[in-house]
């Protein structure tokens, strides 16, 4: 595989700044943290009819997938979980407050690890990772952002559906 020359310093700095914003800021939509804020175990563990997962299961999936991407980038010997079962908790899995906070903490920590990699001196965003099949840090950054944004939207939708169900059921009880 041929070596890709690095971007010039101003362009690299600009692209890294944009990727950092993409991974950490709201920009055109809510952040992952905003989508998960102020939820209770009752909400994050509750199923919505005809939706195959709970908010907790989505959060855990985001955690596992992001961890896998980061580990792939930093550890040449990393072996990814088996798809799909290794990327999702069991269909009936629930979380208590401690598990919820641990998952959110791991997501923040792994994102920070990836950001350190992006900002490291000598990082070449366009050079294929030596142990991969053509993946670059630029691609992996966009993959993390895209995957997290997709599931953030699902979390927001499920959250709204659950609150609507609770409101309707609460009004029926009156």
C-alpha positions in Angstrom: 0.0 0.0 0.0 1.4 3.4 -0.9 1.8 6.1 1.7 -0.5 9.1 1.4 1.3 12.4 2.1 -0.2 14.4 5.0 -2.3 17.4 4.5 -0.5 20.7 4.9 -0.6 22.0 8.5 -3.3 24.7 8.1 -5.7 22.3 6.3 -5.0 19.5 8.8 -5.7 21.9 11.7 -8.9 23.0 10.0 -10.2 19.5 9.3 -9.4 18.4 12.8 -11.2 21.4 14.2 -14.3 20.5 12.1 -14.1 16.8 13.1 -13.8 17.8 16.8 -16.9 20.0 16.4 -18.7 17.2 14.6 -18.0 14.8 17.4 -18.7 17.1 20.4 -21.1 19.9 19.5 -24.8 20.0 18.6 -24.3 21.9 15.3 -27.6 21.1 13.4 -29.1 18.7 16.0 -29.1 17.7 19.7 -26.0 16.1 21.1 -25.9 12.6 22.4 -25.6 14.0 25.9 -28.6 16.2 25.5 -30.7 13.3 24.2 -29.8 11.2 27.2 -30.1 14.0 29.8 -32.7 13.8 32.7 -33.9 10.3 31.8 -34.9 7.9 34.6 -34.5 4.1 34.7 -38.2 3.8 34.0 -37.8 5.6 30.7 -34.5 4.2 29.6 -35.6 0.6 30.3 -39.1 0.8 28.8 -40.0 -0.6 25.5 -42.1 1.2 23.0 -44.5 -1.1 21.0 -43.0 -2.3 17.7 -39.5 -0.8 18.5 -36.9 -3.6 19.0 -34.8 -1.8 21.6 -35.0 0.5 24.6 -33.1 3.8 25.1 -30.7 1.9 27.4 -30.0 -0.7 24.7 -29.3 2.1 22.1 -26.9 3.8 24.6 -25.1 0.5 25.2 -24.9 -0.2 21.4 -23.4 3.3 20.8 -20.9 2.6 23.6 -19.8 -0.8 22.2 -19.6 0.4 18.6 -17.6 3.6 19.4 -15.3 1.5 21.7 -14.7 -0.9 18.9 -13.9 1.9 16.4 -11.5 3.6 18.8 -9.8 0.3 19.7 -9.4 -0.6 16.0 -7.7 2.8 15.5 -5.2 2.5 18.4 -4.6 -1.3 18.7 -3.5 -3.2 15.7 -4.3 -6.6 17.4 -7.8 -5.5 18.3 -10.5 -8.0 17.4 -14.0 -6.6 16.9 -17.0 -8.3 18.5 -19.1 -10.7 16.4 -21.8 -8.9 14.4 -24.6 -8.3 15.4 -24.8 -10.0 18.8 -21.5 -8.5 20.0 -22.7 -5.0 19.4 -26.0 -5.1 21.2 -27.1 -6.0 24.7 -29.7 -8.8 25.1 -33.2 -7.9 24.0 -34.4 -8.0 27.6 -31.3 -6.2 29.1 -32.0 -3.3 31.5 -29.7 -1.0 33.4 -29.7 0.5 36.8 -28.4 4.0 37.5 -24.8 2.8 37.9 -24.7 1.0 34.6 -26.3 3.9 32.9 -23.7 6.3 34.2 -20.9 3.9 33.4 -22.0 3.6 29.8 -22.3 7.4 29.4 -18.8 7.8 31.1 -17.3 5.2 28.7 -18.8 7.0 25.7 -17.3 10.3 26.8 -13.9 8.7 27.6 -13.6 6.8 24.3 -14.6 9.9 22.4 -11.9 11.8 24.2 -9.4 9.1 23.4 -10.3 9.4 19.8 -10.0 13.2 19.9 -6.5 12.9 21.4 -5.6 10.6 18.5 -6.9 13.2 16.0 -5.0 16.0 17.6 -1.7 14.0 18.1 1.3 15.5 16.4 2.1 13.6 13.2 -1.4 12.3 12.7 -2.2 11.8 9.0 -6.0 11.8 8.6 -5.8 10.4 5.1 -3.2 7.7 5.5 -4.7 4.2 5.7 -4.3 2.5 9.0 -1.5 0.0 8.6 -3.5 -2.8 10.1 -6.8 -2.1 8.3 -8.2 -2.6 4.9 -8.0 1.0 3.7 -9.7 2.8 6.7 -8.3 6.2 7.6 -8.7 8.3 10.8 -10.9 10.7 8.8 -13.2 7.9 7.8 -13.3 6.5 11.3 -14.1 10.0 12.7 -17.0 10.4 10.3 -18.2 6.9 11.1 -18.3 7.6 14.9 -20.1 10.9 14.2 -22.6 9.4 11.8 -23.4 6.3 13.8 -23.8 8.3 17.0 -26.0 10.9 15.3 -28.3 8.2 13.8 -28.9 6.6 17.2 -29.2 10.0 18.9 -32.2 10.6 16.7 -33.6 7.3 17.6 -33.1 8.0 21.3 -34.9 11.4 20.9 -37.8 9.7 19.0 -38.2 6.9 21.6 -38.0 9.4 24.4 -40.8 11.5 22.8 -42.9 8.4 22.2 -42.5 7.2 25.8 -43.5 10.7 27.2 -46.5 10.7 24.9 -47.6 7.2 26.1 -47.1 8.3 29.8 -49.1 11.5 29.1 -52.0 9.6 27.4 -52.0 6.9 30.1 -51.9 9.6 32.8 -54.8 11.4 31.3 -56.8 8.2 31.1 -56.2 7.6 34.8 -57.7 10.9 35.8 
